[in-house]
Amino acid sequence: TRSLEVRYFTYGILFGCGSSFAFQPSLVILGHYFKRRLGLANGIVAGGSCLISVPLPFFLKVVGKAIGLAHTFQVLSALMLIQIFLSLTYRPILPPSCDSQHDGQDKLGSRSMRQQCWSQTRKYFSLRVFRRKTYRIWAFGIATAVLGYLVPYMNLVKYVEKRFQETKKDWILPVCLGAMSGVGRLVSGRIGDCIPGLKKIYLQVVSFLLLGILCMMIPQCQGFEGVIVICLFLGLCDGCFTTIMAPIAFELVGPMQASQAIGYLMGLMAVPMTAGTPIAGW
């Protein structure tokens, strides 16, 4: 189709929903298999994504020139289909909660169909995690902090082209970000395992602080090489931020509620991250 509205719906809404449905379980399932080295496991999984995210833009650019935009979307969808087969390897091994067992054995048979549907809806959309004060502070704090998270990534290449008239080597910037993000995820995952309990939050706070300082330093760079150095450290801090998120959620609410905790956190983050770039441009 040539309709921009249809592409908003298909590639924007549908593709975005599918990506989120695939991303969150990959974080939650690790808590079923790993306890002491959960951070390292998250780092390996998150770092592995960088192996594809770094060369993918160049691959899509070549494919787009060869077969056109419409067929490029089809190629991208075919790559995403691989996750269907990978998801078949997920096998939850944690026992169900006592509440779900009680509902399934004692109450479900005596309820009407409407009551059963409402009970299942409340089960999967429970707000119980928000009863924990520490989780509320952490989740809303993260959501507030990521308002400008995507701004440098969205405008960095255009800024370099305009400021330094550099168009031939601007591809180096996303490569540096992606590569160092992979390194940061592996390193921070291992470091996170060495930090006991909720003290892992300090590692995330430090990464946020450094991200902010590095973003403020970008306009101060007098040369393209300086921007490259900042991108290296930006990727490193970004990897730390994304990797340590799931272990913190497991520490805050426990493994049985970690799925909902991570899901609500991602939902809260989506609003400011979506609004941040238009606000910065306005």
C-alpha positions as CSV (number, residue, x, y, z in Angstrom):
1,T,0.0,0.0,0.0
2,R,1.0,3.6,-0.6
3,S,-1.3,4.9,2.2
4,L,0.7,6.5,5.1
5,E,-2.2,5.8,7.4
6,V,-2.2,2.1,6.7
7,R,1.5,2.0,7.4
8,Y,1.0,3.8,10.7
9,F,-1.4,1.0,11.6
10,T,0.5,-2.0,10.3
11,Y,4.2,-1.1,10.8
12,G,3.4,1.2,13.7
13,I,0.7,-0.3,15.9
14,L,0.6,-4.0,14.9
15,F,4.4,-4.4,14.5
16,G,5.0,-2.5,17.7
17,C,2.5,-4.7,19.6
18,G,4.1,-7.8,18.2
19,S,7.5,-6.7,19.1
20,S,6.5,-5.9,22.7
21,F,4.8,-9.3,23.0
22,A,8.0,-11.0,22.0
23,F,10.4,-8.8,24.0
24,Q,8.8,-9.0,27.5
25,P,8.6,-12.8,27.8
26,S,12.3,-13.1,26.9
27,L,13.1,-11.0,30.0
28,V,10.6,-12.8,32.3
29,I,11.5,-16.4,31.4
30,L,15.1,-15.9,32.4
31,G,13.9,-15.6,36.0
32,H,12.5,-19.1,35.9
33,Y,15.9,-20.6,35.1
34,F,18.5,-18.3,36.7
35,K,18.8,-17.0,40.2
36,R,22.4,-16.2,41.2
37,R,23.4,-15.2,37.6
38,L,20.2,-13.6,36.4
39,G,22.0,-10.4,35.6
40,L,24.6,-12.2,33.4
41,A,21.8,-14.1,31.7
42,N,20.0,-10.9,30.9
43,G,23.3,-9.4,29.7
44,I,23.9,-12.2,27.3
45,V,20.3,-12.1,25.9
46,A,20.3,-8.3,25.6
47,G,23.9,-8.3,24.2
48,G,23.0,-10.9,21.6
49,S,20.4,-8.5,20.1
50,C,23.2,-6.1,19.3
51,L,24.8,-8.6,17.0
52,I,21.8,-8.1,14.7
53,S,20.8,-4.5,15.5
54,V,24.3,-3.2,14.4
55,P,24.3,-4.6,10.9
56,L,20.5,-4.6,10.4
57,P,20.2,-0.9,9.3
58,F,22.8,-1.4,6.6
59,F,21.2,-4.7,5.4
60,L,17.8,-3.0,5.2
61,K,19.2,0.0,3.3
62,V,20.7,-2.3,0.7
63,V,17.5,-4.4,0.5
64,G,15.4,-1.3,0.3
65,K,17.3,0.0,-2.7
66,A,17.1,-3.4,-4.4
67,I,13.5,-4.4,-3.9
68,G,11.7,-1.3,-2.7
69,L,10.1,-0.3,0.6
70,A,7.1,-2.6,0.5
71,H,9.1,-5.8,0.0
72,T,11.6,-4.6,2.6
73,F,8.8,-4.6,5.2
74,Q,8.0,-8.2,4.1
75,V,11.6,-9.2,4.6
76,L,11.6,-7.6,8.0
77,S,8.4,-9.5,8.9
78,A,10.0,-12.8,7.8
79,L,12.9,-12.1,10.1
80,M,10.5,-11.6,13.0
81,L,8.9,-14.9,12.3
82,I,12.0,-16.6,13.6
83,Q,10.9,-15.6,17.1
84,I,7.8,-17.8,16.8
85,F,10.1,-20.9,16.7
86,L,12.4,-19.6,19.4
87,S,9.4,-18.9,21.7
88,L,8.4,-22.6,21.6
89,T,11.5,-23.3,23.7
90,Y,10.0,-21.3,26.6
91,R,8.9,-23.5,29.4
92,P,7.8,-21.9,32.6
93,I,9.1,-24.0,35.5
94,L,8.0,-21.9,38.5
95,P,4.9,-23.3,40.3
96,P,1.6,-21.4,40.0
97,S,0.7,-19.1,42.8
98,C,-1.6,-20.2,45.6
99,D,-4.3,-17.8,44.6
100,S,-4.5,-19.2,41.0
101,Q,-4.6,-22.8,42.3
102,H,-7.4,-21.9,44.7
103,D,-9.4,-20.0,42.1
104,G,-8.9,-22.9,39.6
105,Q,-10.0,-25.7,42.0
106,D,-12.6,-24.3,44.3
107,K,-14.2,-21.2,42.8
108,L,-14.1,-21.7,39.0
109,G,-16.8,-24.4,38.8
110,S,-19.4,-22.5,40.9
111,R,-19.2,-19.2,38.9
112,S,-21.0,-18.1,35.8
113,M,-19.2,-17.6,32.5
114,R,-19.3,-13.8,33.1
115,Q,-17.8,-14.1,36.5
116,Q,-15.1,-16.5,35.2
117,C,-14.1,-14.0,32.5
118,W,-14.0,-11.2,35.0
119,S,-11.9,-13.3,37.3
120,Q,-9.4,-14.2,34.6
121,T,-9.2,-10.5,33.5
122,R,-8.4,-9.4,37.0
123,K,-5.8,-12.1,37.3
124,Y,-3.9,-11.0,34.2
125,F,-4.4,-7.3,34.7
126,S,-3.9,-7.2,38.4
127,L,-2.5,-4.0,39.9
128,R,-1.2,-5.8,43.0
129,V,2.4,-4.8,42.2
130,F,1.5,-1.1,42.7
131,R,0.8,-1.8,46.3
132,R,4.5,-2.0,46.9
133,K,5.8,1.5,47.6
134,T,9.3,0.7,46.4
135,Y,8.0,-0.5,43.0
136,R,5.8,2.6,42.6
137,I,8.7,4.9,43.2
138,W,11.0,3.0,40.9
139,A,8.5,2.6,38.1
140,F,7.3,6.2,38.0
141,G,10.8,7.4,38.5
142,I,12.0,5.5,35.5
143,A,9.1,6.7,33.4
144,T,9.9,10.3,34.3
145,A,13.6,9.9,33.5
146,V,13.1,8.5,30.0
147,L,11.2,11.5,28.7
148,G,14.3,12.6,26.7
149,Y,15.8,9.1,26.3
150,L,15.3,8.8,22.6
151,V,16.0,12.4,21.7
152,P,19.8,12.1,21.1
153,Y,19.4,8.8,19.2
154,M,16.8,10.3,16.8
155,N,18.6,13.5,16.1
156,L,22.3,12.5,16.4
157,V,23.0,11.7,12.7
158,K,21.2,14.8,11.4
159,Y,23.0,16.9,14.0
160,V,26.4,15.7,12.8
161,E,25.5,16.3,9.2
162,K,24.4,19.8,9.9
163,R,27.1,20.7,12.4
164,F,30.2,19.1,10.9
165,Q,29.0,18.6,7.3
166,E,29.8,14.9,7.7
167,T,27.7,12.7,5.5
168,K,30.1,9.9,4.5
169,K,31.0,8.7,7.9
170,D,27.8,9.3,9.9
171,W,27.1,5.5,9.8
172,I,29.8,5.1,12.4
173,L,27.7,6.6,15.1
174,P,24.9,4.0,15.2
175,V,27.5,1.3,14.9
176,C,29.4,2.7,17.9
177,L,26.2,3.0,19.9
178,G,25.1,-0.6,19.1
179,A,28.5,-2.2,19.6
180,M,29.2,-0.5,23.0
181,S,25.6,-1.2,24.1
182,G,26.3,-4.9,23.7
183,V,29.5,-4.6,25.7
184,G,27.7,-2.6,28.4
185,R,25.0,-5.2,28.7
186,L,27.4,-8.0,29.2
187,V,29.6,-6.1,31.6
188,S,26.7,-4.6,33.7
189,G,24.9,-8.0,33.8
190,R,28.0,-9.6,35.4
191,I,28.5,-6.6,37.8
192,G,24.8,-6.7,38.7
193,D,25.1,-10.2,40.0
194,C,27.9,-9.1,42.4
195,I,25.6,-6.4,43.9
196,P,23.3,-7.8,46.5
197,G,19.5,-7.0,46.7
198,L,18.1,-3.7,45.7
199,K,21.5,-2.0,45.7
200,K,21.4,-2.8,42.0
201,I,19.3,0.4,41.6
202,Y,22.4,2.4,42.3
203,L,24.0,1.0,39.2
204,Q,21.0,2.1,37.2
205,V,21.0,5.5,38.7
206,V,24.6,6.0,37.9
207,S,24.0,5.0,34.3
208,F,21.1,7.5,34.0
209,L,23.3,10.2,35.4
210,L,26.1,9.5,33.0
211,L,23.6,9.4,30.1
212,G,22.4,12.8,30.9
213,I,25.9,14.3,31.3
214,L,27.0,12.7,28.0
215,C,23.9,14.1,26.1
216,M,24.7,17.6,27.4
217,M,28.3,17.2,26.2
218,I,27.3,16.5,22.6
219,P,26.8,20.2,21.6
220,Q,30.2,21.0,23.2
221,C,32.1,18.7,20.8
222,Q,34.3,20.7,18.4
223,G,34.9,17.8,16.0
224,F,33.3,14.6,14.7
225,E,35.8,12.4,16.6
226,G,34.5,13.9,19.9
227,V,31.0,12.8,19.0
228,I,32.2,9.3,18.3
229,V,33.9,9.1,21.7
230,I,30.6,10.3,23.4
231,C,28.6,7.7,21.4
232,L,30.9,5.0,22.7
233,F,30.2,5.9,26.3
234,L,26.5,6.5,25.5
235,G,26.2,2.9,24.3
236,L,28.0,1.6,27.3
237,C,25.6,3.4,29.7
238,D,22.6,2.5,27.7
239,G,23.5,-1.2,27.9
240,C,23.8,-0.9,31.6
241,F,20.3,0.7,31.9
242,T,18.5,-1.9,29.8
243,T,20.2,-5.0,31.3
244,I,19.7,-4.2,35.0
245,M,16.0,-3.5,34.6
246,A,14.7,-7.0,34.8
247,P,16.9,-8.1,37.8
248,I,15.6,-5.1,39.8
249,A,12.0,-6.0,39.0
250,F,12.6,-9.5,40.3
251,E,14.2,-8.1,43.5
252,L,11.3,-5.7,44.1
253,V,8.2,-7.9,43.5
254,G,9.6,-11.5,43.4
255,P,9.5,-14.0,40.5
256,M,5.8,-14.6,40.6
257,Q,4.8,-11.0,39.9
258,A,7.9,-10.0,37.8
259,S,6.0,-10.4,34.5
260,Q,3.4,-7.9,35.4
261,A,5.9,-5.6,37.0
262,I,8.1,-5.5,33.9
263,G,5.0,-5.1,31.7
264,Y,3.6,-2.2,33.6
265,L,7.0,-0.6,33.7
266,M,7.3,-0.9,29.9
267,G,3.9,0.6,29.5
268,L,4.7,3.5,31.7
269,M,7.9,4.1,29.8
270,A,6.2,4.0,26.4
271,V,4.3,7.2,27.0
272,P,7.1,9.6,27.8
273,M,9.5,7.9,25.3
274,T,6.9,8.5,22.6
275,A,6.2,12.1,23.6
276,G,9.8,13.1,24.3
277,T,11.0,13.4,20.7
278,P,8.1,15.5,19.5
279,I,8.4,17.7,22.6
280,A,12.1,18.2,21.9
281,G,11.4,19.1,18.3
282,W,8.7,21.5,19.2
